[in-house]
Amino acid sequence: MGISRKESSNEMWGGRFEGGPAAVMREINNSLALDRRLWRQDIAGSQAHVAMLGAQGIVPAADADAIAEGLGRVAAECEAGRIPDDPALEDIHMATEARLAELVGPVAGRLHTARSRNDQVATDFRLWVRDAIDEVDRGLRSLQRALVARAEEQAATVMPGFTHLQVAQPVTLGHHLLAFHEMIARDRSRFIDSRRRLNESPLGAAALAGTGFPIDRDRTATALGFARPMRNSLDAVSDRDFALDYLQAAAQCALHLSRLAEEFVIWASQPFGFVSLPDAWSTGSSIMPQKRNPDAAELVRGHAGRIVGCATALLVTMKGLPLAYSKDMQDDKPPVFEAHDLLGLSLLAMTGMVETVAFRPDRMRAAAEGGFSTATDLADWLVRVQGIPFREAHHVTGRAVRLAEKRGCRLWELPLEVLRTVDARIDAGVYEVLSVDASVASRRSYGGTAPEEVRARAAEARAELDRE
Ligand code: ARG
């Protein structure tokens, strides 16, 4: 309003874009604000490329040296926080090259010989994701260590085990914590597996077809720590399955973290009261002075949704793209960066919570003793000691539970004469299996919840972590 068509290039966004369609084009095309994060990998890729160009005599050695030295200066500037940010430069690849040209002059123009931004970005991004995997792996390892340490400490702490969130059988807290250690171990293997697949070099694929220059792809691959060059130039510039592998491993990992976070949220609630979260991981309410909210755990739970969204976003972006490169693929980076940042924070928060949470064994034991949690132990006793078929033992036990419920007592508080009205084959020996401690102690099968079994599995896990 008030702006004539002449003054404005476009009625809808003319105020912002003075230059008309060309300015909109620049805006939609620009990715520098996001892919600035690739500067380190971009310069490493260029260093490997120019060293190879010099060694192969594709550019004069003196020029290659001048470019290498100039790239070092660009890197130093970026390191000092002066990463190019002029949006006119389009993306980080153009930006570093433009800065190089300012520093070393026209010789900079030789750097892009036998290379395209297509193989350049594929290389940079692979390098970035590789570093990201290593970082996540370190974070996961710290979380495993925290889980194992707390599991060892709580190997004999009795708590209710749940199915359907109904009290099922007593378990030990150490056992419960080690369950998450196992999930995290599998998450690590997924990341490590994707790292192995990712670790091949696209550099030298050029735009899509390879190049007529006598490049040495083994040399650049080795210089960048890749196991080998990728075998097909079309594949090299057009697939982003390495980024999807990362995102899908991240999504699975985030799901595990969110389930652990959810346990903390439930355990910290007043009706449960199994833990008190330290101040460092809680917040108060602006209106209810008594509140201590498990915000960090809730945010880990929430972040999992966003990470899954990132994986979905890139899957959909890549779906149905024709070979080789299409500009849609520029949208590969934001979901990976976002997921990585969220996962990193979630890992730090979960590790911190696991390390510092205060468990409340008294509350856990009281809950474990409710809900007739040792009913299965009674049934098993009838099978083992009296030779009763399990199905029949199940019925007998059901009647005993009904009686206890009616009398408002625990199973082990039922007097023997009352138990014998249910089934005359029951004798005093049954009381040895009805307590929660007896119940957990009896479950010594491999991977079971008995304290000694938990200690053995924790020791195994610790030894594996120490061996790394
Ligand atoms: N910024 C681009 C990206 O991230 C770099 C590749 C550009 N290639 C091209 N053919 N326009 O995908």
Boltz pocket constraint, residues with backbone or C-beta under 6 A from the ligand:
constraints:
  - pocket:
      binder: B
      contacts: [[A, 29], [A, 31], [A, 35], [A, 90], [A, 91], [A, 93], [A, 117], [A, 118], [A, 121], [A, 325], [A, 326], [A, 327], [A, 329], [A, 330], [A, 331]]
      max_distance: 6.0
